[in-house]
């Protein structure tokens, strides 16, 4: 049977071993936490990098259009249409979707009503979007700008 001193030494060695392992695990946990915080900071800082790259082509097209002083109105219009297509393509790649709700039911989560007017015809239901003053946009399904709309209200009953 081992003596008390030997048992104490063995227990102290085991305790030192466990303490060392605990310190290493604690240090590793701190390193993982620090790296995760750095990754989160970088993700926030560079989140729009891909979208920014797509917008550079749009900017280049606009600058090219403005630099050509001897162009016809038709050529300028064609260039602007091409630039708009580039911008729409950049929006699509970044999952930035347009909200254009003409004819749809008013949805306060996606639309902001500016005014209500009487329905233009008897077939138009109340709370239907009649016109869009400014299109809205949603990023990955989350509204970042609601559409500014004019909504229909019930037609007044004819005077008897």
Kinemage of the C-alpha trace (Angstrom):
@kinemage 1
@onewidth
@group {chain A} dominant
@subgroup {mainchain}
@vectorlist {calphas} color= white
{ca unk a 1} P 0.000 0.000 0.000
{ca unk a 2} L 1.436 3.414 -1.010
{ca unk a 3} L 2.285 5.840 1.722
{ca unk a 4} L 0.326 9.005 2.357
{ca unk a 5} L 3.159 11.125 1.004
{ca unk a 6} L 3.217 9.172 -2.275
{ca unk a 7} L -0.556 9.452 -2.577
{ca unk a 8} L -0.340 13.180 -1.876
{ca unk a 9} L 2.389 13.632 -4.500
{ca unk a 10} L 0.361 11.661 -7.059
{ca unk a 11} L -2.742 13.742 -6.278
{ca unk a 12} L -0.716 16.978 -6.569
{ca unk a 13} L 0.715 15.849 -9.939
{ca unk a 14} L -2.766 14.960 -11.169
{ca unk a 15} L -4.138 18.307 -9.921
{ca unk a 16} L -1.310 20.174 -11.684
{ca unk a 17} L -2.040 18.190 -14.859
{ca unk a 18} L -5.744 19.053 -14.689
{ca unk a 19} L -4.955 22.693 -13.902
{ca unk a 20} L -2.633 22.879 -16.933
{ca unk a 21} L -5.269 21.268 -19.169
{ca unk a 22} L -7.886 23.705 -17.832
{ca unk a 23} L -5.615 26.709 -18.529
{ca unk a 24} L -4.990 25.484 -22.096
{ca unk a 25} L -8.718 24.934 -22.695
{ca unk a 26} L -9.487 28.384 -21.302
{ca unk a 27} L -6.854 29.977 -23.562
{ca unk a 28} L -8.197 28.091 -26.588
{ca unk a 29} L -11.742 29.217 -25.784
{ca unk a 30} L -10.578 32.832 -25.548
{ca unk a 31} L -8.776 32.505 -28.900
{ca unk a 32} L -11.881 31.054 -30.568
{ca unk a 33} L -14.034 33.842 -29.112
{ca unk a 34} L -11.565 36.524 -30.276
{ca unk a 35} L -11.343 35.043 -33.804
{ca unk a 36} L -15.131 34.842 -33.997
{ca unk a 37} L -15.419 38.511 -33.010
{ca unk a 38} L -12.849 39.450 -35.661
{ca unk a 39} L -14.740 37.417 -38.285
{ca unk a 40} L -18.013 39.120 -37.347
{ca unk a 41} L -16.370 42.551 -37.576
{ca unk a 42} L -14.908 41.709 -41.013
{ca unk a 43} L -18.238 40.336 -42.229
{ca unk a 44} L -19.985 43.561 -41.231
{ca unk a 45} L -17.272 45.728 -42.731
{ca unk a 46} L -17.095 43.912 -46.072
{ca unk a 47} L -20.708 42.725 -46.372
{ca unk a 48} L -21.422 44.948 -49.366
{ca unk a 49} L -18.193 44.135 -51.200
{ca unk a 50} L -19.864 41.978 -53.877
{ca unk a 51} L -22.695 44.475 -54.382
{ca unk a 52} L -20.172 47.321 -54.571
{ca unk a 53} L -18.319 45.487 -57.323
{ca unk a 54} L -21.549 45.164 -59.304
{ca unk a 55} L -22.261 48.886 -58.897
{ca unk a 56} L -18.838 49.837 -60.274
{ca unk a 57} L -19.922 48.674 -63.744
{ca unk a 58} L -22.998 50.901 -63.475
{ca unk a 59} L -20.857 53.884 -62.471
{ca unk a 60} L -18.442 53.214 -65.341
{ca unk a 61} L -21.349 53.179 -67.809
{ca unk a 62} L -22.731 56.462 -66.483
{ca unk a 63} L -19.317 58.123 -66.670
{ca unk a 64} L -18.831 56.862 -70.235
{ca unk a 65} L -22.204 58.301 -71.225
{ca unk a 66} L -21.353 61.689 -69.727
{ca unk a 67} L -17.887 61.812 -71.283
{ca unk a 68} L -19.214 61.558 -74.844
{ca unk a 69} L -20.245 65.107 -75.721
{ca unk a 70} L -21.297 64.478 -79.343
{ca unk a 71} L -24.064 61.966 -78.910
{ca unk a 72} L -27.652 62.009 -79.994
{ca unk a 73} L -30.592 61.833 -77.647
{ca unk a 74} L -31.362 58.346 -79.001
{ca unk a 75} L -27.853 57.089 -78.202
{ca unk a 76} L -28.007 58.658 -74.750
{ca unk a 77} L -31.368 56.984 -74.094
{ca unk a 78} L -30.042 53.618 -75.285
{ca unk a 79} L -27.021 54.002 -72.994
{ca unk a 80} L -29.196 54.881 -70.008
{ca unk a 81} L -31.419 51.857 -70.698
{ca unk a 82} L -28.337 49.622 -70.837
{ca unk a 83} L -27.093 51.111 -67.580
{ca unk a 84} L -30.490 50.518 -65.961
{ca unk a 85} L -30.323 46.865 -67.055
{ca unk a 86} L -26.870 46.610 -65.434
{ca unk a 87} L -28.293 48.058 -62.215
{ca unk a 88} L -31.277 45.682 -62.257
{ca unk a 89} L -28.885 42.750 -62.801
{ca unk a 90} L -26.787 43.915 -59.822
{ca unk a 91} L -29.949 44.106 -57.699
{ca unk a 92} L -30.985 40.586 -58.753
{ca unk a 93} L -27.543 39.131 -57.953
{ca unk a 94} L -27.752 40.693 -54.501
{ca unk a 95} L -31.358 39.537 -53.885
{ca unk a 96} L -32.618 43.117 -53.816
{ca unk a 97} L -36.195 42.831 -55.100
{ca unk a 98} L -38.481 45.589 -56.287
{ca unk a 99} L -41.892 46.050 -54.641
{ca unk a 100} L -44.340 47.387 -57.243
{ca unk a 101} L -47.811 46.499 -55.881
{ca unk a 102} L -50.225 48.069 -58.398
{ca unk a 103} L -53.531 46.194 -58.208
{ca unk a 104} L -52.624 44.287 -55.048
{ca unk a 105} L -54.242 44.496 -51.637
{ca unk a 106} L -52.627 47.078 -49.356
{ca unk a 107} L -50.096 45.432 -47.020
{ca unk a 108} L -48.807 47.740 -44.256
{ca unk a 109} L -45.699 45.555 -43.921
{ca unk a 110} L -44.641 46.318 -47.508
{ca unk a 111} L -46.495 49.499 -48.440
{ca unk a 112} L -46.865 52.980 -47.027
{ca unk a 113} L -50.135 54.631 -47.966
{ca unk a 114} L -49.784 58.305 -48.805
{ca unk a 115} L -53.461 58.873 -49.502
{ca unk a 116} L -56.776 57.199 -50.204
{ca unk a 117} L -58.999 58.012 -53.123
{ca unk a 118} L -62.332 56.695 -54.231
{ca unk a 119} L -62.043 53.562 -56.339
{ca unk a 120} L -61.933 54.451 -60.044
{ca unk a 121} L -64.492 51.763 -60.928
{ca unk a 122} L -67.012 49.549 -59.160
{ca unk a 123} L -64.828 46.439 -59.654
{ca unk a 124} L -61.941 47.815 -57.564
{ca unk a 125} L -62.147 46.622 -53.978
{ca unk a 126} L -61.402 48.983 -51.091
{ca unk a 127} L -57.780 48.923 -49.825
{ca unk a 128} L -56.389 48.072 -53.247
{ca unk a 129} L -53.215 49.814 -54.422
{ca unk a 130} L -54.247 52.118 -57.269
{ca unk a 131} L -50.899 53.728 -58.030
{ca unk a 132} L -47.307 53.611 -56.832
{ca unk a 133} L -45.556 56.922 -56.226
{ca unk a 134} L -42.241 55.295 -55.327
{ca unk a 135} L -41.333 51.625 -55.657
{ca unk a 136} L -40.257 49.786 -52.546
{ca unk a 137} L -37.397 47.339 -52.137
{ca unk a 138} L -36.801 44.178 -50.130
{ca unk a 139} L -33.426 42.600 -49.418
{ca unk a 140} L -33.677 38.805 -49.064
{ca unk a 141} L -37.401 39.235 -48.358
{ca unk a 142} L -36.897 41.929 -45.692
{ca unk a 143} L -38.386 45.307 -46.596
{ca unk a 144} L -35.723 48.003 -46.606
{ca unk a 145} L -37.967 50.647 -48.168
{ca unk a 146} L -41.754 50.331 -48.355
{ca unk a 147} L -43.532 51.287 -51.559
{ca unk a 148} L -45.279 54.675 -51.346
{ca unk a 149} L -48.787 54.039 -52.640
{ca unk a 150} L -52.245 55.492 -53.169
{ca unk a 151} L -54.960 53.158 -51.944
{ca unk a 152} L -58.606 52.899 -52.949
{ca unk a 153} L -61.446 53.487 -50.543
{ca unk a 154} L -65.063 52.388 -50.851
{ca unk a 155} L -67.117 54.342 -53.359
{ca unk a 156} L -69.596 56.736 -51.909
{ca unk a 157} L -73.208 55.627 -52.194
{ca unk a 158} L -75.076 57.562 -54.909
{ca unk a 159} L -77.258 60.359 -53.550
{ca unk a 160} L -80.952 59.530 -53.662
